[in-house]
């Protein structure tokens, strides 16, 4: 029984070595330099020249300059319908999620976060239609901090 197992293992090892040797020979032949070709005539080496004549391409599209408030508005308005729904407003608030820990236990439940964000949304929704217009959304802008003076 031991002879059969050892013979099988030895056969597999020899077959494996043969495959590696054969693969190595194929790579050497594949990496060989190409055979020398007869020199190509000078006319065939030159690149073709094309004269477009009077042809003119289309004008590139013009980008409109957005104000800072419009850029902030479009970060929330995912479907670009110029209205921010409650779902769109809540979806983009994951970065501020960690700062909303009301009870200070370093654990923030979804309810704590949703209540604060929903109250902020309802405070900004002046007409109470469940959507923020650009003017209503402008009231939710964070207060800009003044840069500290240089302490040189």
N, C-alpha and C positions, 0 to 999 in steps of 0.2 A: 504493500500500500504506500509506503514511504517512497519507494522508487518511482511509482507512478506520479505522485505529487511533485517530486523533485524534477522528473523528466518534463512534466507540464510547465513548471516554472522556468526551467532552463530553455525550453522551446519558446516561451513567451518573451524571455529576455533576448534571445537571439533574433527573433522576429522584430522586436522593438529596435534593436541596434541596426538591423538591416534597413528598417524604414528611415531611421535618422540618417544613415549614411546615404541612402537613395535621395532623401530630401535635400541634404547638403550638396550633393552633386547637381541637383536641379537648380539650386540657387546660384552655384558657381557659374553654370552655363548661362543662366538668365542674366547675370551681372557682367558677362563678357562684353567687350566693346563691339560695336557693330562693324560689319565688314566695310572695307574702304570702297567707296563708290567713285566712279569716274567723275572728274571735276565737272561741275555744272557750268554751262555757258554763262557769260556775264549778263545776257538779256533776261535769263530766267531768275536771277538773283535780285533784280531791281523790283521795288514795290510799285504797284499800280498807282497812278495818279488820277484823281477825280476832281474836276472843276465844277463846283455847285452852280456856277453861273449867277443868275439873279434870284435863286431860291432863298427864301427867308423862313426861318422856323417860327413856331408860334411864340407869342409873348408869354413870359412866365406869369403865374398868377400873383396877384398882389395880396400881401398879408395885411390885415387890418390890425392896428395897434389897439390892444385891449388895456383898459385901465386896471389898476391893481384890484379894485373891487370887482370888476367883471371877471378877472382871472380867478379870484377867490370864489365867486358865485359859481363858475363853471366847474370847479373842483367838486362841488356838491351836486350839481345838476348833471347826473350821469347820463340821462337820455336826451339831453339838450333840447328840452321842450320849453325852456325859459321859465320853468316853475320847479320849485323844490318841494317834493312831497315829504311827509313825515318819515317815510321809509328811507329816502335818500339822505335826509339829515342825520338819522340815527346810524346809518351804515358807515358814515365817514368819521364817526366819533371814537373809534377804537383807540386812537393815540391818547386821547384825554381820559380814557377809561381808568387809568391808574391813579389819576389825580382826584377822583371823585369819592374817595373813601370817607363817608360821612361819620361813621362811628369810630374811626381811627384804629381799627383792629388789623390793619394791613391786609384785609380781605375785602374785596369789593364784589358785592352781589350784583347780578344783572338788574335787579329791582332798584338798587341805589342809583345805578348809572342811568337807567331808563327814566326814572322819575325826574332827575335833574335835567336831563336832555329834553324830555317832554315839556317840562315847565319852561325851559328856555325857548323851545319852539313855540309854545302857546303864547309866551310873552312877545315874541317877534311877529306872530300872525295877528296883525291889527284888525283885519276884517273878519277873522274867525272862519275862513273858508277851508282850512286844512292845507293850504298851499302858501308858500312864500313867494311874493313877487320880488324882483330885484331891489326895489326900494325897501321892502320889509326885511329882506335878507341883510341889507346894509346896516341895520340896527344891531346885528349879531356880531359885528366885527370886534375882534379883541382890541383892548386898549393898547396902544403902542407905548412901549417904555422908552424913556429918554436915555440916550447913551451917557454913561458916566464920563465926567470930565477926566482928562488925562492927569494922572498923578505922577508926574515926572520928578 
